[in-house]
Amino acid sequence: FDELMLPGWWYNAVEYQYPPHLRQGSYEEEGRSINFMKAGITTADRVVTVSPGYAEEIQTYLGGWGMEGMLSNRQPVLNGITNGIDLEE
């Protein structure tokens, strides 16, 4: 948090929203590590990706980068929207 120039008490605010059992990181054994992307995905009301195919891909071992289990659990709120341009507009 020092590197982000945030006061130390902010960590406790994040800890309240993102409890230790949901964390993953290199300092996990100290209990002071937070994966902010995982925290955001875990607490989001909706998760949107760049395509339906990518939404499926990130739920697999090859595309999930270690977060495939959590992303699969979030499948009800995980959507992919098709990239492209609407030529009619």
Summary of the structure (lengths in Angstrom):
residues: 89
radius of gyration: 16.3
end to end distance: 45.2
largest distance: 55.0
contacts: 189
relative contact order: 0.14
helix: 47%
strand: 7%
